[in-house]
Amino acid sequence: MSVNIPQIPIAYGLYNALQSIGPLPIIATRNPATSDKAVLGTVWVNKSSQAAWVLVAVVSNAAQWLSINSSSATTTASLTITGAAPNFTINSMTNAGVLVNNSSGQISSLDLDDGEIIIGATGGNPAAATLTAGAGISITNGTNSITIAASGTGLTWSSTASNAVSATVNNGYRLTGTAPIVTLPASPTLGQVVSIAQDSAAGTVITLNAGTGDVIYYNGVASTASAGFKSTSLTTGTGPIDQVGCFMEVIALSTSAWTVSASNGEFIAS
C-alpha cells in the first residue's frame, strides 16, 4: 500500500512563531515504489534490508526515490532535471563508474575494466575500450594503469662455427667457420632483417644464398636461382672482407627478394 504524508510538520521556534521542520522518515519493511508519494525530502527506510531512499521528485504522478545507500549499485528510478539548459536525465548509477552523457542527453555511469578508457564517437555514445597496440608496441593493462612499451628488442645474435647456416629472420650470426655458407629464409616479410658478422681467420670466404625461388640484390646485381654472392678472396689485410669483423646486413624487399642494405666488404656473384 502506498504511503502519503500531505502536510509538513510545524514546531514553535524562538525567532519564528511557527517553524517548519523536515518531514519525518517513513519506516517500512519494503522498498519504496513510484506509487509511494510523500513530501519532497522525505526519507524512506527499509529496516529489513537496512537501506534508505529520499524522495527527490514526483514526475507524471510517479514518485522518484533516490537511493542513498553507500553499497547500493542502482537507483530505483531515473531523475529528470529541468532548467534553462536542455533537460537531462540521470539513469541508473554503477559503483565506481564514470559519468557520461549519451546522444539522447541522458547521464549514466560507465563501468571501466582494467586499462579501459572512454573513447568518443562522432554523433554516437562514448564507450569504454582498451588501446590497440601497433607494430613493435606492447600494451599491458592493469588496475588504474596502462603500460606502453616497445616490444621489439632488436636482432637476436648467436655464434656458430658451422659452415652451413640456415638463417632465420631478425637474427644475427657471428660466423667462426672456415668457409661458412649462409642461406636466407624463404618467404620473408617486408622489412625483416638478417645480419652476419665474420669472426674467423683472415681470407675466409663467406657465401650468401637466397632461399629456393628467391633472389638477392647487391650493388644492382641480382643473384641467380642456384647461387648467391660470396666474398672476394683478397690478399690478407688488403680488403675488409678478409679481415676479422666484416659485416653484412640484408633486408627483405618482398616475400621473394632481399637486398644488401649494409656491408663493409666486397661480394661477387658466386
Buried (B, 14 or more C-beta within 10 A) or exposed (E): EEBEBEEBEEEEEEEEEEEEEEBEEBEBEEBBBBEBBBBBEBBBBBEEEEBBBBBBBEBEEBBBBBBBEEEBEEBBBBBBEEEEEEEBBBBBBBEEBBEBEBEEEBBBBBEBEEBBEEEEEEEEBBEBEBBEEEEEEEBEEEEEEBEEEEEEEEBEEEEBEEEEBEBBBBBBBBBBBEEBBBBBBEEBEEEBBBBBBBBBEBBBBBBBBBBEEBBBBBEEEEBEEEEBBBBEEBEEEEBBBBBEEBBBBBBBBEEBBBBBEEBBBBBEEB
